Amino acid sequence: MPTIDLNCPRCKAPYQIEAEMAAHDEQLLDVVVQCRTCNRTLNSFIDINEMMVLDEGASSDSE
Ligand SMILES: [Zn+2]
């Protein structure tokens, strides 16, 4: 799991982050933030349709 630049308030160890599609809804991202040292775990669901598009990506039929 990738480590993020955010520390656990309990033990000050860096959090790790993991994201996958929610099992019950494929439009939802299931984001888990977890401290590997003390196992403090946070969870949030993000609707993929509510995320901002930063880059539409390359298109083969560009003008
Ligand atoms: Zn911790």
N, CA, C, O and the ligand as a Tripos MOL2 file, in Angstrom:
@<TRIPOS>MOLECULE
protein
  253   251    64     0     0
PROTEIN
NO_CHARGES

@<TRIPOS>ATOM
      1 N           0.8430   -1.2070    0.0000 N.3       1 MET1
      2 CA          0.0000    0.0000    0.0000 C.3       1 MET1
      3 C           0.8770    1.2550    0.0000 C.2       1 MET1
      4 O           1.8690    1.3080    0.7260 O.2       1 MET1
      5 N           0.5310    2.2480   -0.7910 N.am      2 PRO2
      6 CA          1.3000    3.4970   -0.7820 C.3       2 PRO2
      7 C           1.1290    4.2470    0.5460 C.2       2 PRO2
      8 O           0.0600    4.2440    1.1560 O.2       2 PRO2
      9 N           2.2040    4.8770    0.9570 N.am      3 THR3
     10 CA          2.1680    5.7120    2.1510 C.3       3 THR3
     11 C           1.8310    7.1400    1.7540 C.2       3 THR3
     12 O           2.3200    7.6390    0.7400 O.2       3 THR3
     13 N           0.9920    7.8040    2.5570 N.am      4 ILE4
     14 CA          0.6560    9.2030    2.2670 C.3       4 ILE4
     15 C           1.3060   10.1020    3.3090 C.2       4 ILE4
     16 O           1.7170    9.6540    4.3800 O.2       4 ILE4
     17 N           1.3870   11.3830    2.9630 N.am      5 ASP5
     18 CA          2.0750   12.3490    3.8040 C.3       5 ASP5
     19 C           1.1270   12.8540    4.8990 C.2       5 ASP5
     20 O           0.8410   14.0460    5.0070 O.2       5 ASP5
     21 N           0.6560   11.9020    5.7000 N.am      6 LEU6
     22 CA         -0.2900   12.2350    6.7610 C.3       6 LEU6
     23 C          -0.0610   11.2200    7.8760 C.2       6 LEU6
     24 O           0.0000   10.0140    7.6380 O.2       6 LEU6
     25 N           0.0630   11.7320    9.0860 N.am      7 ASN7
     26 CA          0.4270   10.8350   10.1780 C.3       7 ASN7
     27 C          -0.7580   10.5060   11.0740 C.2       7 ASN7
     28 O          -1.6460   11.3300   11.2920 O.2       7 ASN7
     29 N          -0.7490    9.3030   11.5770 N.am      8 CYS8
     30 CA         -1.7420    8.8320   12.5190 C.3       8 CYS8
     31 C          -1.6860    9.6810   13.7940 C.2       8 CYS8
     32 O          -0.6020    9.8830   14.3420 O.2       8 CYS8
     33 N          -2.8300   10.1820   14.2800 N.am      9 PRO9
     34 CA         -2.8090   11.0100   15.4880 C.3       9 PRO9
     35 C          -2.4940   10.2100   16.7550 C.2       9 PRO9
     36 O          -2.1280   10.7940   17.7740 O.2       9 PRO9
     37 N          -2.6290    8.9180   16.7060 N.am     10 ARG10
     38 CA         -2.3650    8.1040   17.8900 C.3      10 ARG10
     39 C          -0.8810    7.8150   18.0570 C.2      10 ARG10
     40 O          -0.3250    8.0280   19.1340 O.2      10 ARG10
     41 N          -0.2380    7.3340   17.0030 N.am     11 CYS11
     42 CA          1.1450    6.8800   17.1460 C.3      11 CYS11
     43 C           2.1090    7.6250   16.2410 C.2      11 CYS11
     44 O           3.3050    7.3350   16.2360 O.2      11 CYS11
     45 N           1.5950    8.5940   15.4670 N.am     12 LYS12
     46 CA          2.4230    9.4630   14.6160 C.3      12 LYS12
     47 C           3.1050    8.7350   13.4700 C.2      12 LYS12
     48 O           3.9700    9.3080   12.8070 O.2      12 LYS12
     49 N           2.7380    7.4950   13.2240 N.am     13 ALA13
     50 CA          3.2850    6.7850   12.0760 C.3      13 ALA13
     51 C           2.5240    7.2340   10.8200 C.2      13 ALA13
     52 O           1.3660    7.6420   10.9120 O.2      13 ALA13
     53 N           3.1700    7.1600    9.6530 N.am     14 PRO14
     54 CA          2.4770    7.5830    8.4360 C.3      14 PRO14
     55 C           1.3380    6.6310    8.0710 C.2      14 PRO14
     56 O           1.4510    5.4130    8.2080 O.2      14 PRO14
     57 N           0.2470    7.2180    7.6070 N.am     15 TYR15
     58 CA         -0.8810    6.4240    7.1260 C.3      15 TYR15
     59 C          -0.5450    5.7940    5.7770 C.2      15 TYR15
     60 O           0.3040    6.2810    5.0300 O.2      15 TYR15
     61 N          -1.2310    4.7110    5.4970 N.am     16 GLN16
     62 CA         -1.1800    4.1270    4.1640 C.3      16 GLN16
     63 C          -2.5640    4.2200    3.5460 C.2      16 GLN16
     64 O          -3.5660    4.2710    4.2600 O.2      16 GLN16
     65 N          -2.6220    4.2430    2.2260 N.am     17 ILE17
     66 CA         -3.9080    4.4120    1.5510 C.3      17 ILE17
     67 C          -4.1270    3.3070    0.5320 C.2      17 ILE17
     68 O          -3.1940    2.8380   -0.1200 O.2      17 ILE17
     69 N          -5.3770    2.9070    0.4150 N.am     18 GLU18
     70 CA         -5.7520    1.8830   -0.5530 C.3      18 GLU18
     71 C          -7.1320    2.2400   -1.0860 C.2      18 GLU18
     72 O          -8.0130    2.6360   -0.3230 O.2      18 GLU18
     73 N          -7.3200    2.1010   -2.3840 N.am     19 ALA19
     74 CA         -8.6220    2.4060   -2.9770 C.3      19 ALA19
     75 C          -9.0200    1.2950   -3.9230 C.2      19 ALA19
     76 O          -8.2040    0.7940   -4.6960 O.2      19 ALA19
     77 N         -10.2780    0.9180   -3.8520 N.am     20 GLU20
     78 CA        -10.7980   -0.0740   -4.7900 C.3      20 GLU20
     79 C         -12.2740    0.2260   -5.0030 C.2      20 GLU20
     80 O         -12.8640    1.0420   -4.2940 O.2      20 GLU20
     81 N         -12.8570   -0.4390   -5.9830 N.am     21 MET21
     82 CA        -14.2770   -0.2250   -6.2080 C.3      21 MET21
     83 C         -15.0600   -0.8840   -5.0790 C.2      21 MET21
     84 O         -14.7200   -1.9730   -4.6180 O.2      21 MET21
     85 N         -16.1200   -0.1940   -4.6430 N.am     22 ALA22
     86 CA        -16.9580   -0.7590   -3.5940 C.3      22 ALA22
     87 C         -17.6340   -2.0310   -4.1010 C.2      22 ALA22
     88 O         -18.0380   -2.1130   -5.2620 O.2      22 ALA22
     89 N         -17.7500   -3.0040   -3.2290 N.am     23 ALA23
     90 CA        -18.3150   -4.2890   -3.6320 C.3      23 ALA23
     91 C         -19.7860   -4.1660   -4.0220 C.2      23 ALA23
     92 O         -20.2720   -4.9010   -4.8820 O.2      23 ALA23
     93 N         -20.4870   -3.2330   -3.3840 N.am     24 HIS24
     94 CA        -21.9310   -3.1390   -3.5930 C.3      24 HIS24
     95 C         -22.3120   -2.1310   -4.6770 C.2      24 HIS24
     96 O         -23.4690   -2.0940   -5.0950 O.2      24 HIS24
     97 N         -21.3560   -1.3090   -5.1450 N.am     25 ASP25
     98 CA        -21.6990   -0.2730   -6.1260 C.3      25 ASP25
     99 C         -20.4550    0.0780   -6.9300 C.2      25 ASP25
    100 O         -19.5020    0.6360   -6.3850 O.2      25 ASP25
    101 N         -20.4530   -0.2440   -8.2190 N.am     26 GLU26
    102 CA        -19.2450   -0.0330   -9.0190 C.3      26 GLU26
    103 C         -19.0190    1.4330   -9.3810 C.2      26 GLU26
    104 O         -17.9970    1.7620   -9.9840 O.2      26 GLU26
    105 N         -19.9580    2.3260   -9.0230 N.am     27 GLN27
    106 CA        -19.7300    3.7550   -9.2170 C.3      27 GLN27
    107 C         -19.0730    4.3930   -7.9960 C.2      27 GLN27
    108 O         -18.7580    5.5830   -7.9980 O.2      27 GLN27
    109 N         -18.8720    3.5930   -6.9590 N.am     28 LEU28
    110 CA        -18.2930    4.1220   -5.7280 C.3      28 LEU28
    111 C         -16.8690    3.6230   -5.5410 C.2      28 LEU28
    112 O         -16.5770    2.4390   -5.7110 O.2      28 LEU28
    113 N         -15.9860    4.5600   -5.1830 N.am     29 LEU29
    114 CA        -14.6390    4.2020   -4.7780 C.3      29 LEU29
    115 C         -14.6350    3.9970   -3.2670 C.2      29 LEU29
    116 O         -15.1290    4.8330   -2.5100 O.2      29 LEU29
    117 N         -14.0840    2.8990   -2.8560 N.am     30 ASP30
    118 CA        -13.9590    2.5860   -1.4350 C.3      30 ASP30
    119 C         -12.5250    2.9190   -1.0250 C.2      30 ASP30
    120 O         -11.5950    2.1880   -1.3670 O.2      30 ASP30
    121 N         -12.3470    4.0090   -0.2990 N.am     31 VAL31
    122 CA        -11.0090    4.4680    0.0640 C.3      31 VAL31
    123 C         -10.7440    4.1450    1.5330 C.2      31 VAL31
    124 O         -11.5010    4.5400    2.4200 O.2      31 VAL31
    125 N          -9.6650    3.4270    1.7660 N.am     32 VAL32
    126 CA         -9.2920    3.0480    3.1250 C.3      32 VAL32
    127 C          -7.9380    3.6670    3.4470 C.2      32 VAL32
    128 O          -6.9710    3.5040    2.7030 O.2      32 VAL32
    129 N          -7.8860    4.3780    4.5640 N.am     33 VAL33
    130 CA         -6.6400    4.9390    5.0790 C.3      33 VAL33
    131 C          -6.3380    4.2240    6.3850 C.2      33 VAL33
    132 O          -7.1680    4.1860    7.2940 O.2      33 VAL33
    133 N          -5.1390    3.6570    6.4660 N.am     34 GLN34
    134 CA         -4.8470    2.8140    7.6280 C.3      34 GLN34
    135 C          -3.4340    3.0450    8.1510 C.2      34 GLN34
    136 O          -2.4830    3.1880    7.3840 O.2      34 GLN34
    137 N          -3.3250    3.0800    9.4730 N.am     35 CYS35
    138 CA         -2.0220    3.1350   10.1310 C.3      35 CYS35
    139 C          -1.5380    1.7150   10.3230 C.2      35 CYS35
    140 O          -2.2030    0.9020   10.9650 O.2      35 CYS35
    141 N          -0.3700    1.4170    9.7610 N.am     36 ARG36
    142 CA          0.1260    0.0460    9.8400 C.3      36 ARG36
    143 C           0.6430   -0.2830   11.2430 C.2      36 ARG36
    144 O           0.7580   -1.4500   11.6160 O.2      36 ARG36
    145 N           0.9490    0.7530   12.0050 N.am     37 THR37
    146 CA          1.5160    0.5200   13.3340 C.3      37 THR37
    147 C           0.4430    0.1510   14.3560 C.2      37 THR37
    148 O           0.5950   -0.8300   15.0830 O.2      37 THR37
    149 N          -0.6480    0.9320   14.4180 N.am     38 CYS38
    150 CA         -1.6590    0.6730   15.4480 C.3      38 CYS38
    151 C          -2.9860    0.2120   14.8470 C.2      38 CYS38
    152 O          -3.9260   -0.0920   15.5800 O.2      38 CYS38
    153 N          -3.0630    0.1610   13.5220 N.am     39 ASN39
    154 CA         -4.2620   -0.3110   12.8240 C.3      39 ASN39
    155 C          -5.4590    0.6220   12.9130 C.2      39 ASN39
    156 O          -6.5860    0.2030   12.6490 O.2      39 ASN39
    157 N          -5.2310    1.9120   13.2900 N.am     40 ARG40
    158 CA         -6.3060    2.9010   13.1980 C.3      40 ARG40
    159 C          -6.7050    3.0040   11.7320 C.2      40 ARG40
    160 O          -5.8500    3.2080   10.8710 O.2      40 ARG40
    161 N          -7.9950    2.8650   11.4420 N.am     41 THR41
    162 CA         -8.4520    2.7650   10.0570 C.3      41 THR41
    163 C          -9.5790    3.7410    9.7880 C.2      41 THR41
    164 O         -10.5280    3.8450   10.5640 O.2      41 THR41
    165 N          -9.4630    4.4580    8.6770 N.am     42 LEU42
    166 CA        -10.5010    5.3860    8.2320 C.3      42 LEU42
    167 C         -11.0280    4.8940    6.8890 C.2      42 LEU42
    168 O         -10.3040    4.2610    6.1210 O.2      42 LEU42
    169 N         -12.2780    5.1870    6.6190 N.am     43 ASN43
    170 CA        -12.8960    4.7150    5.3860 C.3      43 ASN43
    171 C         -13.8390    5.7780    4.8500 C.2      43 ASN43
    172 O         -14.5580    6.4310    5.6070 O.2      43 ASN43
    173 N         -13.8260    5.9430    3.5260 N.am     44 SER44
    174 CA        -14.7680    6.8580    2.9000 C.3      44 SER44
    175 C         -15.1420    6.3180    1.5350 C.2      44 SER44
    176 O         -14.3270    5.6900    0.8590 O.2      44 SER44
    177 N         -16.3690    6.5620    1.1380 N.am     45 PHE45
    178 CA        -16.8090    6.2000   -0.2000 C.3      45 PHE45
    179 C         -16.9060    7.4730   -1.0390 C.2      45 PHE45
    180 O         -17.4770    8.4730   -0.6040 O.2      45 PHE45
    181 N         -16.3450    7.4220   -2.2360 N.am     46 ILE46
    182 CA        -16.3630    8.5700   -3.1360 C.3      46 ILE46
    183 C         -17.0900    8.1730   -4.4140 C.2      46 ILE46
    184 O         -16.7300    7.1870   -5.0590 O.2      46 ILE46
    185 N         -18.1110    8.9410   -4.7790 N.am     47 ASP47
    186 CA        -18.8260    8.7120   -6.0270 C.3      47 ASP47
    187 C         -17.9410    9.1700   -7.1770 C.2      47 ASP47
    188 O         -17.5590   10.3380   -7.2420 O.2      47 ASP47
    189 N         -17.6120    8.2520   -8.0870 N.am     48 ILE48
    190 CA        -16.6670    8.5620   -9.1640 C.3      48 ILE48
    191 C         -17.2290    9.6640  -10.0840 C.2      48 ILE48
    192 O         -16.4680   10.4000  -10.7130 O.2      48 ILE48
    193 N         -18.5540    9.7680  -10.1550 N.am     49 ASN49
    194 CA        -19.1750   10.7980  -10.9880 C.3      49 ASN49
    195 C         -19.0460   12.1970  -10.3830 C.2      49 ASN49
    196 O         -19.2660   13.1940  -11.0710 O.2      49 ASN49
    197 N         -18.6970   12.2710   -9.1180 N.am     50 GLU50
    198 CA        -18.5330   13.5680   -8.4670 C.3      50 GLU50
    199 C         -17.0890   14.0260   -8.4480 C.2      50 GLU50
    200 O         -16.7870   15.1030   -7.9340 O.2      50 GLU50
    201 N         -16.1860   13.2170   -9.0060 N.am     51 MET51
    202 CA        -14.7810   13.6060   -9.0520 C.3      51 MET51
    203 C         -14.5450   14.5410  -10.2280 C.2      51 MET51
    204 O         -15.1600   14.4000  -11.2850 O.2      51 MET51
    205 N         -13.6330   15.5120  -10.0250 N.am     52 MET52
    206 CA        -13.2800   16.4450  -11.0810 C.3      52 MET52
    207 C         -12.4050   15.7660  -12.1180 C.2      52 MET52
    208 O         -11.5670   14.9260  -11.7850 O.2      52 MET52
    209 N         -12.6040   16.1350  -13.3780 N.am     53 VAL53
    210 CA        -11.7360   15.6250  -14.4360 C.3      53 VAL53
    211 C         -10.5230   16.5520  -14.5460 C.2      53 VAL53
    212 O         -10.6780   17.7360  -14.8440 O.2      53 VAL53
    213 N          -9.3480   16.0360  -14.3140 N.am     54 LEU54
    214 CA         -8.1220   16.8230  -14.4380 C.3      54 LEU54
    215 C          -7.6000   16.7780  -15.8680 C.2      54 LEU54
    216 O          -7.0440   17.7540  -16.3710 O.2      54 LEU54
    217 N          -7.7830   15.6580  -16.5000 N.am     55 ASP55
    218 CA         -7.2540   15.4540  -17.8430 C.3      55 ASP55
    219 C          -8.1400   14.4390  -18.5360 C.2      55 ASP55
    220 O          -8.3120   13.3210  -18.0510 O.2      55 ASP55
    221 N          -8.7030   14.8290  -19.6730 N.am     56 GLU56
    222 CA         -9.5810   13.8970  -20.3870 C.3      56 GLU56
    223 C          -8.7990   12.7760  -21.0650 C.2      56 GLU56
    224 O          -9.3680   11.7670  -21.4820 O.2      56 GLU56
    225 N          -7.4940   12.9690  -21.1650 N.am     57 GLY57
    226 CA         -6.6510   11.9410  -21.7640 C.3      57 GLY57
    227 C          -6.5420   12.0880  -23.2580 C.2      57 GLY57
    228 O          -7.2230   12.9140  -23.8660 O.2      57 GLY57
    229 N          -5.6840   11.2860  -23.8460 N.am     58 ALA58
    230 CA         -5.4310   11.3610  -25.2770 C.3      58 ALA58
    231 C          -6.5930   10.7570  -26.0510 C.2      58 ALA58
    232 O          -7.2160    9.7900  -25.6120 O.2      58 ALA58
    233 N          -6.8740   11.3460  -27.2120 N.am     59 SER59
    234 CA         -7.9440   10.8160  -28.0600 C.3      59 SER59
    235 C          -7.3840   10.5430  -29.4450 C.2      59 SER59
    236 O          -6.6180   11.3460  -29.9770 O.2      59 SER59
    237 N          -7.7650    9.4080  -30.0350 N.am     60 SER60
    238 CA         -7.2380    9.0530  -31.3420 C.3      60 SER60
    239 C          -7.8930    9.8570  -32.4530 C.2      60 SER60
    240 O          -7.3480    9.9530  -33.5530 O.2      60 SER60
    241 N          -9.0730   10.4420  -32.1740 N.am     61 ASP61
    242 CA         -9.7670   11.2110  -33.2160 C.3      61 ASP61
    243 C          -9.7400   12.7050  -32.8900 C.2      61 ASP61
    244 O         -10.7610   13.3840  -32.9910 O.2      61 ASP61
    245 N          -8.5470   13.2220  -32.4920 N.am     62 SER62
    246 CA         -8.4140   14.6420  -32.2140 C.3      62 SER62
    247 C          -8.4560   15.4390  -33.5010 C.2      62 SER62
    248 O          -8.1000   14.9270  -34.5620 O.2      62 SER62
    249 N          -8.8930   16.7040  -33.4170 N.am     63 GLU63
    250 CA         -9.0820   17.5140  -34.6190 C.3      63 GLU63
    251 C          -7.7750   18.0330  -35.1950 C.2      63 GLU63
    252 O          -7.7800   18.7300  -36.2090 O.2      63 GLU63
    253 ZN         -1.3100    4.6590   14.4400 Zn       64 ZN64
@<TRIPOS>BOND
     1     1     2 1
     2     2     3 1
     3     3     4 2
     4     3     5 am
     5     5     6 1
     6     6     7 1
     7     7     8 2
     8     7     9 am
     9     9    10 1
    10    10    11 1
    11    11    12 2
    12    11    13 am
    13    13    14 1
    14    14    15 1
    15    15    16 2
    16    15    17 am
    17    17    18 1
    18    18    19 1
    19    19    20 2
    20    19    21 am
    21    21    22 1
    22    22    23 1
    23    23    24 2
    24    23    25 am
    25    25    26 1
    26    26    27 1
    27    27    28 2
    28    27    29 am
    29    29    30 1
    30    30    31 1
    31    31    32 2
    32    31    33 am
    33    33    34 1
    34    34    35 1
    35    35    36 2
    36    35    37 am
    37    37    38 1
    38    38    39 1
    39    39    40 2
    40    39    41 am
    41    41    42 1
    42    42    43 1
    43    43    44 2
    44    43    45 am
    45    45    46 1
    46    46    47 1
    47    47    48 2
    48    47    49 am
    49    49    50 1
    50    50    51 1
    51    51    52 2
    52    51    53 am
    53    53    54 1
    54    54    55 1
    55    55    56 2
    56    55    57 am
    57    57    58 1
    58    58    59 1
    59    59    60 2
    60    59    61 am
    61    61    62 1
    62    62    63 1
    63    63    64 2
    64    63    65 am
    65    65    66 1
    66    66    67 1
    67    67    68 2
    68    67    69 am
    69    69    70 1
    70    70    71 1
    71    71    72 2
    72    71    73 am
    73    73    74 1
    74    74    75 1
    75    75    76 2
    76    75    77 am
    77    77    78 1
    78    78    79 1
    79    79    80 2
    80    79    81 am
    81    81    82 1
    82    82    83 1
    83    83    84 2
    84    83    85 am
    85    85    86 1
    86    86    87 1
    87    87    88 2
    88    87    89 am
    89    89    90 1
    90    90    91 1
    91    91    92 2
    92    91    93 am
    93    93    94 1
    94    94    95 1
    95    95    96 2
    96    95    97 am
    97    97    98 1
    98    98    99 1
    99    99   100 2
   100    99   101 am
   101   101   102 1
   102   102   103 1
   103   103   104 2
   104   103   105 am
   105   105   106 1
   106   106   107 1
   107   107   108 2
   108   107   109 am
   109   109   110 1
   110   110   111 1
   111   111   112 2
   112   111   113 am
   113   113   114 1
   114   114   115 1
   115   115   116 2
   116   115   117 am
   117   117   118 1
   118   118   119 1
   119   119   120 2
   120   119   121 am
   121   121   122 1
   122   122   123 1
   123   123   124 2
   124   123   125 am
   125   125   126 1
   126   126   127 1
   127   127   128 2
   128   127   129 am
   129   129   130 1
   130   130   131 1
   131   131   132 2
   132   131   133 am
   133   133   134 1
   134   134   135 1
   135   135   136 2
   136   135   137 am
   137   137   138 1
   138   138   139 1
   139   139   140 2
   140   139   141 am
   141   141   142 1
   142   142   143 1
   143   143   144 2
   144   143   145 am
   145   145   146 1
   146   146   147 1
   147   147   148 2
   148   147   149 am
   149   149   150 1
   150   150   151 1
   151   151   152 2
   152   151   153 am
   153   153   154 1
   154   154   155 1
   155   155   156 2
   156   155   157 am
   157   157   158 1
   158   158   159 1
   159   159   160 2
   160   159   161 am
   161   161   162 1
   162   162   163 1
   163   163   164 2
   164   163   165 am
   165   165   166 1
   166   166   167 1
   167   167   168 2
   168   167   169 am
   169   169   170 1
   170   170   171 1
   171   171   172 2
   172   171   173 am
   173   173   174 1
   174   174   175 1
   175   175   176 2
   176   175   177 am
   177   177   178 1
   178   178   179 1
   179   179   180 2
   180   179   181 am
   181   181   182 1
   182   182   183 1
   183   183   184 2
   184   183   185 am
   185   185   186 1
   186   186   187 1
   187   187   188 2
   188   187   189 am
   189   189   190 1
   190   190   191 1
   191   191   192 2
   192   191   193 am
   193   193   194 1
   194   194   195 1
   195   195   196 2
   196   195   197 am
   197   197   198 1
   198   198   199 1
   199   199   200 2
   200   199   201 am
   201   201   202 1
   202   202   203 1
   203   203   204 2
   204   203   205 am
   205   205   206 1
   206   206   207 1
   207   207   208 2
   208   207   209 am
   209   209   210 1
   210   210   211 1
   211   211   212 2
   212   211   213 am
   213   213   214 1
   214   214   215 1
   215   215   216 2
   216   215   217 am
   217   217   218 1
   218   218   219 1
   219   219   220 2
   220   219   221 am
   221   221   222 1
   222   222   223 1
   223   223   224 2
   224   223   225 am
   225   225   226 1
   226   226   227 1
   227   227   228 2
   228   227   229 am
   229   229   230 1
   230   230   231 1
   231   231   232 2
   232   231   233 am
   233   233   234 1
   234   234   235 1
   235   235   236 2
   236   235   237 am
   237   237   238 1
   238   238   239 1
   239   239   240 2
   240   239   241 am
   241   241   242 1
   242   242   243 1
   243   243   244 2
   244   243   245 am
   245   245   246 1
   246   246   247 1
   247   247   248 2
   248   247   249 am
   249   249   250 1
   250   250   251 1
   251   251   252 2
@<TRIPOS>SUBSTRUCTURE
     1 MET1         2 RESIDUE 1 A MET
     2 PRO2         6 RESIDUE 1 A PRO
     3 THR3        10 RESIDUE 1 A THR
     4 ILE4        14 RESIDUE 1 A ILE
     5 ASP5        18 RESIDUE 1 A ASP
     6 LEU6        22 RESIDUE 1 A LEU
     7 ASN7        26 RESIDUE 1 A ASN
     8 CYS8        30 RESIDUE 1 A CYS
     9 PRO9        34 RESIDUE 1 A PRO
    10 ARG10       38 RESIDUE 1 A ARG
    11 CYS11       42 RESIDUE 1 A CYS
    12 LYS12       46 RESIDUE 1 A LYS
    13 ALA13       50 RESIDUE 1 A ALA
    14 PRO14       54 RESIDUE 1 A PRO
    15 TYR15       58 RESIDUE 1 A TYR
    16 GLN16       62 RESIDUE 1 A GLN
    17 ILE17       66 RESIDUE 1 A ILE
    18 GLU18       70 RESIDUE 1 A GLU
    19 ALA19       74 RESIDUE 1 A ALA
    20 GLU20       78 RESIDUE 1 A GLU
    21 MET21       82 RESIDUE 1 A MET
    22 ALA22       86 RESIDUE 1 A ALA
    23 ALA23       90 RESIDUE 1 A ALA
    24 HIS24       94 RESIDUE 1 A HIS
    25 ASP25       98 RESIDUE 1 A ASP
    26 GLU26      102 RESIDUE 1 A GLU
    27 GLN27      106 RESIDUE 1 A GLN
    28 LEU28      110 RESIDUE 1 A LEU
    29 LEU29      114 RESIDUE 1 A LEU
    30 ASP30      118 RESIDUE 1 A ASP
    31 VAL31      122 RESIDUE 1 A VAL
    32 VAL32      126 RESIDUE 1 A VAL
    33 VAL33      130 RESIDUE 1 A VAL
    34 GLN34      134 RESIDUE 1 A GLN
    35 CYS35      138 RESIDUE 1 A CYS
    36 ARG36      142 RESIDUE 1 A ARG
    37 THR37      146 RESIDUE 1 A THR
    38 CYS38      150 RESIDUE 1 A CYS
    39 ASN39      154 RESIDUE 1 A ASN
    40 ARG40      158 RESIDUE 1 A ARG
    41 THR41      162 RESIDUE 1 A THR
    42 LEU42      166 RESIDUE 1 A LEU
    43 ASN43      170 RESIDUE 1 A ASN
    44 SER44      174 RESIDUE 1 A SER
    45 PHE45      178 RESIDUE 1 A PHE
    46 ILE46      182 RESIDUE 1 A ILE
    47 ASP47      186 RESIDUE 1 A ASP
    48 ILE48      190 RESIDUE 1 A ILE
    49 ASN49      194 RESIDUE 1 A ASN
    50 GLU50      198 RESIDUE 1 A GLU
    51 MET51      202 RESIDUE 1 A MET
    52 MET52      206 RESIDUE 1 A MET
    53 VAL53      210 RESIDUE 1 A VAL
    54 LEU54      214 RESIDUE 1 A LEU
    55 ASP55      218 RESIDUE 1 A ASP
    56 GLU56      222 RESIDUE 1 A GLU
    57 GLY57      226 RESIDUE 1 A GLY
    58 ALA58      230 RESIDUE 1 A ALA
    59 SER59      234 RESIDUE 1 A SER
    60 SER60      238 RESIDUE 1 A SER
    61 ASP61      242 RESIDUE 1 A ASP
    62 SER62      246 RESIDUE 1 A SER
    63 GLU63      250 RESIDUE 1 A GLU
    64 ZN64       253 GROUP 0 **** ****
